[in-house]
Amino acid sequence: MNKFKLMIQLAFCAILLFGCSDDAIVMEQEHMEEKAQVDKEKMAFQLIDLLNSPDFKTQIITTLNDQIQGVKLRSLLSEVSTSIKDKPAYQALLSTAINADQRLEKEVYPDQIEIPEVWMKQPANTTDYSELLVSFAPKGDEKNWEFIKAYTLTKEVVYLDVMEDPNRPVIVIETDGFETLKKEVEYMNNKLQIEGLQNSRFSDRKMDLSPASKINNGIETTKIDKIRLNNDEEPWISGAAEVYAITSGIRNSDNEAEIKIIPMYYLDYSGTDYYPNQIVLFWDDYAYQAANIQLFEKDDNHNYKNLVAVIVDGVFQIVGTQTAQPWVNVLGQVANAIIQAMPDEWYTNTDDYVDSFYTILKNQTYSDYYGAGHNARVSMSPLFIPEN
């Protein structure tokens, strides 16, 4: 176990050793790859067939130029000209996209979520797309990648450097990116509600902003005014980050935990200031005026169902035996349980575990405040939302 993770354990005086072993992580990753329904290499060839149509090429480049995150393939295909829709490659790609959506509709909690989308990596001020490439992330752990395989529009193979940005534009096919994160967050929050670790705020058709007390005539929250992540060494093929927060606090006098998964869709790249004005803490969720915020980046090699399961098990293991302790002790132990639930290898890759902000206080303003790992810096302020 690495030094950083051990420091977190000592800081909260908790010993929880139920993290995934390296062998278990490798087995899970291999199992996910075997179960993958979408063949990205086949999709690459189909997409190339369409890109050889000048109208489609112009349309997709124009669309992707305006996007930072991936664009859902099914949405992109729905906007093409009628002439393109007659091509076998179009029908094959559309069938892949529709089948992916239908698999999600059939299962309440699917084992694996794959939503095909595309995005474009290109040098600054690109105007020449004659040497456009099509690519996708290699299988397996990124630490073991030797190169990125890409294809020209004549379907010739080009090998690109893993870390160095390509010197020509590349359209990337993704099945585990921005759109997938949205679905996974929805499923994870639903599971937390079922397990009794989350109230129904996120399940309501309209988010519940009712006041905790009618005397207040509103709800008290804490919002992120500014956030910045430090530079990382993420391979370029990984694209924009898919970051989410796990917030945690104590719900009642029995020291029961309240946990939410909050997506941060805007937080795309490190070394950049973002000003989201995003609410992250709803103070009527908690019995006490302190909570934790922990940031993670979605990891393509880990199943969201397993992840939420180990979070639930970890929190119940430690909090279930701490009802007699002072609530502030349990607050730290809940955060520690979440940390311990994550796979050990996440702590050797700062792109998976981002940072933690412990014991954030109600009604307090934080300016350029660093997390415990010094990898994220935020400014936060209280926000009172009046009742209509």
Buried (B, 14 or more C-beta within 10 A) or exposed (E): EEEBBEEBBEEBEBEBEEBBEEEEBBEBBEEBEEEEEBEBEEBBBBBBBBBBBEEBBEBBBEBBEEBEBBBBBBEBBEEBEEEBEEBEBBEBBBEBBEEBEEBBEEEEEBEBBBBBBBBBBBEEEBEEBEEBBBBBBBBEBBEEBEEBBBBBBEEEEBEBEBEEEBEBBBBBBBBBBBBBBBBBBBBBBBBBBEBEBBBEBBEEEEEEBEBBEEEEEBBBBBBBBBBBBBEBEBBBBBBBBBBBBBBBBBBEEEBBBBBBBBBBBBBBBBEEEBEBEBBBBBBBBBBBEBBBBBBBBBBBBBBBBBBBBBBBBBBBBBBEEBEEEEBEBBBBBBBBBBBBBBBBBBBEBBBBBBBBBBEBBBEEEBEEBBBBBEBBBBBBBBBEBEEE
